[in-house]
Amino acid sequence: MNDAGTFVSKFAAPRAERMAAQQRGVETPLAAARAINSNTTLTRLSFTVLAALLDVAAILAASMAADFGYNAVMHRWWGDICYANLQLGFFAAFLFVSANVARQSYAVSDYLDLSGHAQRVFSQWNVAFLAAATFGFMARTLEESSRGAFIVFYVLGLCALYAGRAALVLVMQRSARRGGVLAARVLIVGFKRDVEAFAKLYQPQRRGMGVVAMPTLRDDRRGFEQDLAAATEIARTLTPDEIIIVVPWARAEAIDKCVTAFMSVPASIYLHLEADCALNRFAGAQMGGVGGVASFRLRGYSMSLSGALLKRLSDIVLSAAALVALAPLFALVAVAVKLDSPGPVFFRQTRHGFNKQPFRIVKFRSMSTLEDGGAVRQATSNDPRITRVGRILRKFNIDELPQLVNVLRGEMSLVGPRPHALVHDAQFEPEIALYARRHNVKPGITGWAQVNGLRGETSTPDKISQRVHYDLYYIDNWSFMLDVWIIFLTLFSRKAYLNAG
């Protein structure tokens, strides 16, 4: 193995090429790749069983909780569980898990990211629940069960599935960061400098990738063709799940030769986008056509008129209900803020909203200063300007709750990109590509970036770039169920409260 961590199998190329590879110091035994293959198979199988059992446990627990809870509240009865309801729960669990297995939704790679789970769980749970209800009606099981408990079961089942998925994703993400997840066997191929940069930047072993080989290509014509032939044989021998071609897009001829060569291997082929490639700025770019001309379709604003109306209606209902329910808490906080330090109870600051329209955001005052306009310094974790009560409010995000008023007034939404101070917008917009697209939707009290742990100060370009990445994903992939998922994670995920500042 050379400095770049390049792997070449010593039996995959002709003798002359094997000797050249040995001189470059780039060989590794096939046993290592076979070990990765064995571990990957075991990991996939065991994880599929674990994920499926977790869904079954969530559904059955929801079924029993609905039965006990409904009877306890409505009938003041804590007797034995209704076996008719449990039977319907088993049937719903069987259908739900079967649908996920059929769609191969229990792959390890699917649980390294929270995205997509909300929509899949919602649609598949609706199908499973309705099928269970139909079965219960046809088999007359519903006659023996409590219809009220069965309806409660629908809500609890959905919440339990969301909670189980979120917990498992968080566990898998933590394990992946330690290199303990093996989601796919990959072969990475490209010019030496590009493979080195890819390995250093992405650290594939920490992203669930089991790297079976990393053959490099020489930059001269004869050497390129020899190395590509050797890499193809390596791929055919080691049978990776995925092949990642790390070649600059400016080298169109080299990319074409790589794609042509690896098309003979039964593996998924990916072309790596360089960090500064324009396509990296758009989530979900897809191959399409305009008038029969092949092209990439860049996904943009994803909210339809009906979706916007549904989002606004839910904002009004939920924010109004929350303001009523939280009124006693608001009164207690107001008294605590007033007694703790001199100054107003509420802090107001101008922010940019939808289409960069300015509005005054409302928070509980948590600092001794009331900065606005062109002189706003970000708060840090140990900022001396934060008051004693303010530190508690910020730790539990209670200072953000008055923004429910902004939501009710239509200036914000419950879910959306977090609004920044005007001076920070002016700073980040020219530095971060597509930063201004965050204003294509209303800002939110919580957002996709926040539930993925990106809260608090944005003191470095890397931090704000990561936050913008998640914000743009939300804009490009919005759905009502994604909003529901984000609200759920905000309330119940510990990650949503990390680094609050």
Secondary structure, 3 states (H helix, E strand, C coil): CCCCCCCECCCCCCHHHHHHHHHCCCECCHHHHHHHHHHHHHHHHHHHHHHHHHHHHHHHHHHHHHHHHHHHHHCCCCCCCCHHHHHHHHHHHHHHHHHHHHCCCCCHHHHHCCCCHHHHHHHHHHHHHHHHHHHHHHCCCCCCCCHHHHHHHHHHHHHHHHHHHHHHHHHHHHHHHCCCCCCEEEEEEEEHHHHHHHHHHHCHHHHCEEEEECCEECCCHHHHHHHHHHHHHHHHHHCCCEEEEECCCCCHHHHHHHHHHHCCCCCEEEECCCCCCHHHHCCCCEEEEECCEEEEECCCCCCCHHHHHHHHHHHHHHHHHHHHHCHHHHHHHHHHHHHHCCCCCEEEEEEECHHHCEEEEEEECCECCCCCCCCCCCCCCCCCCECHHHHHHHHCCHHHCCHHHHHHCCCCEEECCCCCEHHHHHHHCCCCCCHHHHHHCCCEEECHHHHCCCCCCCCCHHHHHHHHHHHHHHHHCCCHHHHHHHHHHHHHCHHHHCCCC
